[in-house]
Amino acid sequence: MEIRRLQHIKGGSFTLSLPKEWVEMRKLKRGEEIAVFDEEDGSLRLYPIKMEREEPVEVVLTLEDFPEIRALEYCVGTYYIQGSSKISIKSNKMIPADVKKRLKLLRMDLPGVEVAEERADAISFHAIIDPAAFLLESLIEKTSSFSRHLQEDAVRSILDHDFQLAKEVIERSKEALRHYRMAIRQVALASFSKTVARKVGVKDCRECVTFALIARDLNRLVYHSSSIAKQYLTLEDKAKISRETLDAIDDISSIVLEMQRDAVQAFLKKDVMLAIATMGKMSDVRQKEERLLTAILKKVKDADIAVALSHVARDLRRIAGYSVAIADDAMNRTLAPTP
């Protein structure tokens, strides 16, 4: 640490000289603009305006290091989520056409990714998306909307005996997963750079953690909504479900939908009371789930139907549980001590 004296100059302003090594390292010249940020801890942060443009983060992977293409796909997706702007795959020989085809399909799963370069022995992907175009709160709200509609339609497919709707829900869940990946990427980029953090609406590192938590919890909501539809598809050649059981499922789902909506709103609006109210509904969901499971065991004679409906009840309860987790995320975001 270096200590420098504050100077008072004519006109009432104050100046402080910058370390010569710091200026030379960043190749700054006289007259260049320096941004000054007043941090919450009372410190000042200096940032050369010409460095505002973020340096690209490139990763190079060697095909031969991955005996299975699935492992390579997973690594490409993870590097994307962790903020890489360019991901290159190289080989010691020609990359087979079927491998390249599978790698190119990753563009469907990773928003903003395009093929930038391609040779016989290499392929490169660029993430051309601007982080500033997607505020984290907006991404959270959109992912939440996707999740609620998925749950609503998954349950609707059961109530209306609509297997086509169940299949559509499963397909639509893939789009919700794209939103999740984008949200986590934004969180990762914000954790690397305070400049990006400001652009995407993140105040500090602590808030960055809460955004990562809610993105993860929303992804679990999507998973269990999709699971409800998958469970119902196993009953395609089975008899219809009794009205009493359908009404019980609908009743639980209505409460869980409210929990989803209120938990996310509590996070976005920093509403502690709404978060606490959401948590309080969990006991009601558990009681209704227990009654439904008891009724299924007593009244549903077909074992396959009984198992599938039990899984549906479990998925609804788990959606409620992750809604409580989101309410907890809201509490952690809101009730932060200030220095």
PyMOL commands that set and color helices and strands:
alter all, ss='L'
color gray80, all
select helices_A, chain A and resi 20-25+49-51+63-65+69-81+97-108+131-133+136-159+163-192+194-200+205-233+243-269+272-280+282-299+303-334
alter helices_A, ss='H'
color red, helices_A
select strands_A, chain A and resi 7-8+14-15+34-38+44-48+58-62+86-90+113-119+122-127
alter strands_A, ss='S'
color yellow, strands_A
deselect
rebuild
show_as cartoon
